[in-house]
Amino acid sequence: MSELLALGVSHKTAPLDLRERLALTEGRAAGALRELTEVAGIHEAAAISTCNRTELYLVVSDTVEAESTALGVLTRQAEIRPTELLGHLYSLRSEEAVGHLFRVTAGLDSMIVGEAEITAGGRAREETGISEKNVSVPSVAVELARRTLGDLAGRRVLVIGAGETAELVARALVSRGVATVFVANRHYDRAIGLAQRFAGNAVRFEDLPEQLERADIVVSATNSPHHIVERDELEHVMITREGRPLLLVDIAVPRDVEPECREIAGVSLHDIDDVQQIVERNTSGREAEARRAERILDAEQDRFDRWLAALEVVPTIASLRERADEVVRRVLAENEGRWESLAEADRERLTAMAKAIASRLLHEPTLRMRRSAGNDEAYLYVSALRELFGLDAETEPEAEAGSNVTELRRRKAT
């Protein structure tokens, strides 16, 4: 029997420096999933890696062995010792793993409750107000800049990155009155595409030092596994700025800006954890909506649990009906010579009647099997049916059916 296992860390359990080391960029995620699925006993694997969390979801045969394997993969990818994850890593199984995933997809486990930029949970968003006020990490990052510098109109803003998060940052900046956005990205064509959507200007990555000299605000949101702005480089930039302060908001995980940059005079550096300082004020009133959303997710999880439990009996039901169909086919074939004078239409009626008899005989057992799904008697029903009908037997029932027909003919002849 396979089981669902969830393993990971989040902003609730691990500090930023540990989360960024465990972050699975696209290449690292592909390597980790490939390594996991090559292990016997791990049948399926999926990864979630955002600024808030790194999680693995696995369908496994043995949760203990799979957990050990997954822990090894994560720590090797992050180049850390397993002991460094003590107290930070959570491991969830079966219903707990399902419930956690539901909360993640509904935004109830996000740094900002109801955040919709990473995931979506249909009913929870449609039937509650958890996504009202359009609060997200990018929008809060821009709000942080506004609270630090005041009016953003007329400010020269540099966005580093051209992915989905960078686009959300650019949209939030424009909504706050920023007239011109400069976009820098390793792939210049992507920087052009994003800049054009917001009447901004694209910047070549090699020109980044020059742009840092001229910018008032820098918001960085890339998927780079390494620092893009380092202390030595920024120190030189600040000398050329002649005392003009520079605000950097780094919402990337791993971080794009070397943390030591905050030690440079004139530099104000905020990272993803600093965003939490103003989250509470922007999410007032969401707690009650979150409780409503939790009740909706509980109902949806109950539905999922019933569906999952039904999977336990489905293979036996399918095997039972396949066995019945094969018996019907074999008995009809063995008696073919006894009704050679029947018209084709009569043959079809006879075949349909035989199939209908088998189906009706199995109707009540099938219903009772489905109703037992998830209950203690389900295992007893499955075991009894597989034993009584020989569903796990090596010999096929058709031979037994054929023997019975032969014995019947012998008795009639005598």
C-alpha positions in Angstrom: 0.0 0.0 0.0 1.4 3.4 -1.0 1.4 6.4 1.3 1.9 10.1 0.9 4.9 11.7 2.6 5.6 15.5 2.9 9.0 16.7 4.0 10.3 20.2 4.2 10.9 23.5 5.9 9.1 26.8 5.8 9.2 30.4 7.1 7.5 29.1 10.2 10.2 26.5 11.1 13.5 27.8 9.6 15.4 31.1 9.4 16.1 32.7 6.0 19.8 31.6 5.9 18.7 27.9 6.2 15.8 28.3 3.7 18.0 29.8 1.1 20.5 26.9 1.4 17.7 24.4 1.0 16.0 26.3 -1.9 15.6 24.2 -5.0 16.2 26.2 -8.1 15.0 24.7 -11.4 18.2 22.7 -12.0 18.6 21.5 -8.4 14.9 20.5 -8.2 15.2 18.4 -11.4 18.2 16.7 -10.0 16.7 16.0 -6.6 13.5 14.6 -8.1 15.4 12.4 -10.5 17.5 11.1 -7.7 14.4 10.4 -5.6 12.4 8.6 -8.2 15.4 6.3 -9.0 15.1 4.8 -5.5 13.0 1.7 -5.1 9.9 2.3 -3.0 9.5 6.0 -4.1 6.9 5.9 -6.8 6.2 9.6 -7.4 7.9 12.8 -6.3 7.1 16.5 -6.6 8.8 19.6 -5.1 7.6 23.1 -4.1 10.3 25.7 -3.6 9.3 29.4 -3.0 10.6 32.2 -0.9 8.6 30.8 2.0 9.3 27.0 1.8 11.1 24.1 0.3 9.0 20.9 0.4 9.0 17.4 -1.1 5.8 15.4 -1.7 6.4 11.7 -2.2 4.3 8.6 -2.9 6.1 5.8 -1.1 5.9 2.2 0.0 7.9 2.7 3.2 7.7 6.2 4.9 10.6 5.6 7.2 13.0 4.6 4.5 11.7 7.3 2.1 12.1 10.0 4.8 15.7 9.0 5.3 16.4 9.0 1.6 14.7 12.4 1.1 16.6 13.9 4.0 19.8 12.7 2.4 18.9 14.2 -0.9 18.0 17.6 0.6 21.1 17.9 2.8 23.4 16.9 -0.1 21.8 19.5 -2.4 22.2 22.1 0.4 25.7 20.8 1.4 24.7 20.7 5.0 24.7 18.1 7.8 21.4 16.4 8.6 21.8 17.5 12.2 21.5 21.2 11.1 17.8 20.5 10.2 16.9 19.3 13.7 14.0 21.4 14.9 13.5 22.9 11.5 12.4 20.0 9.3 8.8 18.7 9.4 7.6 15.3 8.2 3.9 14.7 7.6 2.2 11.5 6.5 -1.1 10.4 4.9 -4.0 12.7 6.0 -1.6 15.2 7.7 0.4 15.5 4.5 -2.8 16.0 2.5 -4.2 18.6 4.9 -0.9 20.5 4.8 -0.8 20.6 1.1 -4.4 21.9 1.0 -3.4 24.7 3.4 -0.4 25.6 1.2 -2.4 25.7 -2.0 -5.1 27.9 -0.3 -2.5 30.4 0.9 -3.3 29.6 4.6 0.3 28.5 5.4 1.9 31.5 3.6 3.9 34.2 5.2 0.9 36.4 4.2 -2.4 34.6 4.8 -4.3 34.3 1.5 -1.4 35.2 -0.7 -2.4 34.3 -4.2 0.9 34.8 -6.2 2.2 31.3 -5.7 -0.7 29.0 -5.3 -4.5 28.9 -5.4 -7.2 27.0 -3.6 -10.5 27.4 -5.5 -13.3 27.2 -2.9 -11.2 28.8 -0.1 -10.7 31.9 -2.3 -14.1 32.1 -3.9 -16.1 31.6 -0.7 -14.0 33.7 1.8 -12.2 37.0 1.9 -8.7 35.7 2.5 -7.5 37.2 -0.8 -9.0 40.6 -0.4 -6.8 43.7 -0.4 -4.4 42.1 -3.0 -1.7 41.5 -0.4 1.4 39.6 -1.7 5.1 39.5 -1.0 5.8 41.8 -4.1 3.2 44.3 -3.1 4.4 44.3 0.5 8.0 44.8 -0.6 6.9 47.9 -2.6 4.9 49.1 0.4 8.1 48.7 2.5 9.9 51.0 0.0 7.1 53.6 0.2 7.2 53.6 4.0 11.0 54.0 4.0 11.2 56.7 1.3 7.8 58.2 1.2 6.2 59.1 -2.2 7.7 56.8 -4.9 6.8 59.1 -7.8 9.9 60.4 -9.5 12.1 57.7 -7.9 14.5 55.8 -10.2 13.7 52.1 -9.6 15.7 49.1 -10.8 14.1 45.7 -10.8 16.5 42.8 -11.0 14.9 39.7 -12.6 12.3 39.2 -15.3 10.2 36.3 -13.9 6.7 36.2 -12.5 7.7 37.7 -9.2 9.6 40.5 -10.9 6.6 41.3 -13.0 4.4 41.5 -9.9 6.9 43.9 -8.4 6.8 46.1 -11.5 3.0 46.1 -11.4 3.0 47.1 -7.8 5.6 49.9 -8.4 3.5 51.3 -11.2 0.4 51.3 -9.1 2.3 53.3 -6.5 3.1 56.1 -9.0 6.5 55.0 -10.3 6.7 56.4 -13.8 9.7 54.5 -15.1 11.0 51.1 -14.2 14.4 49.8 -15.2 14.6 46.0 -15.6 17.9 44.0 -15.5 18.1 40.3 -16.3 20.7 37.9 -17.5 18.6 37.3 -20.6 18.3 40.7 -22.2 15.3 39.7 -24.4 13.3 38.8 -21.3 14.2 42.1 -19.7 12.9 43.9 -22.8 9.6 42.0 -22.7 8.9 42.9 -19.1 10.0 46.5 -19.4 7.8 47.0 -22.4 4.7 45.8 -20.5 5.2 48.7 -18.0 6.6 51.4 -20.3 10.0 50.8 -18.7 13.6 50.4 -20.0 15.6 47.2 -20.3 19.1 47.0 -18.9 21.9 44.7 -19.9 23.2 42.7 -17.0 26.8 43.8 -17.6 25.6 47.4 -17.0 24.2 46.6 -13.6 27.0 48.5 -11.7 26.2 51.7 -13.6 22.5 51.2 -12.9 23.2 50.7 -9.2 25.0 54.1 -9.2 21.9 55.8 -10.5 19.0 54.0 -8.8 17.1 55.2 -5.7 15.4 51.8 -5.1 16.5 48.3 -6.1 14.1 45.4 -5.9 15.7 42.0 -6.6 13.7 38.8 -7.4 15.6 36.3 -9.4 16.1 32.5 -9.2 19.9 32.8 -9.1 21.6 30.3 -6.9 24.4 32.9 -6.2 24.6 36.5 -5.0 24.1 39.0 -7.8 25.1 42.1 -5.7 28.1 41.5 -3.5 29.6 43.7 -0.8 32.9 44.7 -2.5 31.1 45.8 -5.7 28.4 47.7 -3.8 31.0 49.5 -1.7 32.6 50.9 -4.9 29.2 51.9 -6.2 28.4 53.8 -3.0 31.6 55.8 -3.3 30.5 57.0 -6.7 27.0 57.9 -5.4 28.6 60.6 -3.2 26.5 60.0 -0.2 23.2 59.4 -1.9 21.4 56.6 0.1 20.3 53.4 -1.6 17.4 51.2 -0.7 17.6 47.5 -1.6 14.7 45.1 -1.1 15.7 41.5 -1.8 12.8 39.1 -2.0 14.7 36.3 -3.6 15.4 33.0 -1.9 18.3 32.3 -2.1 19.2 35.9 -1.6 20.4 38.0 -4.5 22.1 40.6 -2.3 24.9 39.5 -0.1 23.7 40.1 3.5 26.9 41.9 4.5 25.8 44.8 2.2 23.7 46.1 5.0 26.9 47.1 6.8 27.8 49.6 4.1 27.2 53.3 5.0 24.2 54.7 3.1 22.7 51.3 2.3 19.4 50.1 3.6 18.9 46.4 2.9 15.6 44.5 3.6 15.2 40.8 2.8 12.1 38.5 2.7 12.0 38.1 6.5 11.8 41.9 6.9 8.6 41.8 4.9 6.9 40.2 7.9 7.2 43.4 9.9 4.4 45.1 8.0 2.3 42.1 7.1 0.1 42.2 10.2 -1.1 45.7 9.4 -2.0 44.7 5.8 -3.8 41.5 6.8 -6.1 42.7 9.6 -9.5 41.0 9.4 -8.2 38.0 7.5 -8.0 35.8 10.6 -11.8 35.2 10.6 -11.8 34.6 6.9 -8.9 32.1 7.4 -11.0 30.2 9.9 -13.8 30.0 7.4 -11.3 28.8 4.8 -10.0 26.1 7.2 -13.5 24.7 7.5 -13.9 24.6 3.7 -10.5 22.8 3.5 -11.6 20.3 6.1 -14.7 19.4 4.0 -12.6 19.1 0.9 -10.1 16.9 2.7 -12.9 14.6 3.8 -14.0 14.3 0.2 -10.4 13.5 -0.8 -10.1 10.9 2.0 -13.2 9.1 0.8 -11.9 9.1 -2.7 -8.5 7.8 -1.6 -10.2 5.1 0.6 -12.2 3.9 -2.4 -9.0 3.2 -4.3 -8.4 0.4 -1.8 -11.3 -1.6 -3.1 -11.3 -0.5 -6.8 -8.7 -3.1 -7.9 -10.6 -6.0 -6.3 -13.9 -4.8 -7.9 -12.2 -4.5 -11.3 -10.6 -8.0 -10.9 -13.9 -9.5 -9.9 -15.7 -8.1 -12.9 -12.9 -9.1 -15.3 -13.1 -12.6 -13.9 -16.8 -12.7 -14.4 -16.5 -11.4 -18.0 -13.9 -14.0 -18.8 -16.0 -16.9 -17.4 -18.9 -15.7 -19.6 -16.7 -15.6 -22.7 -15.2 -19.1 -22.0 -18.6 -20.8 -21.3 -20.1 -19.3 -24.4 -17.2 -20.5 -26.5 -17.3 -24.0 -25.0 -21.0 -24.3 -25.9 -20.7 -22.8 -29.3 -21.4 -26.1 -31.0 -24.7 -26.7 -29.2 -26.5 -23.8 -30.9 -25.0 -23.6 -34.4 -28.5 -23.2 -35.8 -29.2 -20.0 -33.9 -29.5 -16.8 -35.9 -26.9 -14.1 -35.3 -29.5 -11.9 -33.5 -30.3 -14.8 -31.1 -26.6 -15.3 -30.4 -26.2 -11.6 -29.5 -29.3 -11.9 -27.2 -27.8 -14.9 -25.5 -24.5 -13.2 -25.0 -26.2 -10.1 -23.6 -28.3 -12.2 -21.2 -25.2 -14.1 -19.9 -23.4 -10.9 -19.3 -26.4 -9.4 -17.6 -26.7 -12.4 -15.3 -23.1 -12.1 -14.2 -23.4 -8.3 -13.7 -26.5 -8.6 -11.6 -24.9 -11.3 -9.4 -22.0 -9.0 -8.8 -24.0 -5.8 -8.3 -24.7 -6.3 -4.6 -21.2 -7.4 -3.6 -19.8 -4.4 -5.6 -22.1 -1.9 -3.8 -21.1 -3.4 -0.4 -17.4 -3.2 -1.3 -17.7 0.5 -2.2 -19.7 1.3 0.9 -17.0 -0.4 3.1 -14.2 1.8 1.6 -12.4 3.4 4.5 -14.0 1.2 7.1 -12.4 -1.6 9.1 -14.5 -4.3 7.2 -13.1 -3.2 3.8 -10.0 -5.3 4.3 -12.1 -8.3 5.3 -14.3 -7.9 2.2 -11.3 -7.6 -0.1 -9.5 -10.6 1.5 -12.7 -12.7 1.3 -13.5 -11.9 -2.3 -10.0 -12.4 -3.5 -9.8 -15.8 -1.7 -13.3 -17.1 -2.7 -13.0 -16.1 -6.3 -9.3 -17.0 -6.7 -8.4 -13.5 -7.8 -4.8 -14.0 -6.7 -4.5 -17.6 -7.9 -2.1 -18.6 -10.7 -4.7 -20.8 -12.4 -7.4 -19.2 -14.4 -11.0 -19.8 -13.6 -11.8 -20.5 -17.2 -10.2 -23.9 -16.9 -12.3 -24.6 -13.9 -15.5 -23.5 -15.8 -14.5 -25.7 -18.7 -14.0 -28.7 -16.4 -17.5 -28.2 -14.9 -19.1 -28.1 -18.4 -17.2 -31.3 -19.4 -18.4 -33.0 -16.2 -22.0 -32.0 -16.9 -21.8 -33.4 -20.4 -20.4 -36.7 -19.1 -23.2 -37.1 -16.6 -25.8 -36.5 -19.3 -24.3 -39.0 -21.6 -24.5 -41.7 -18.9 
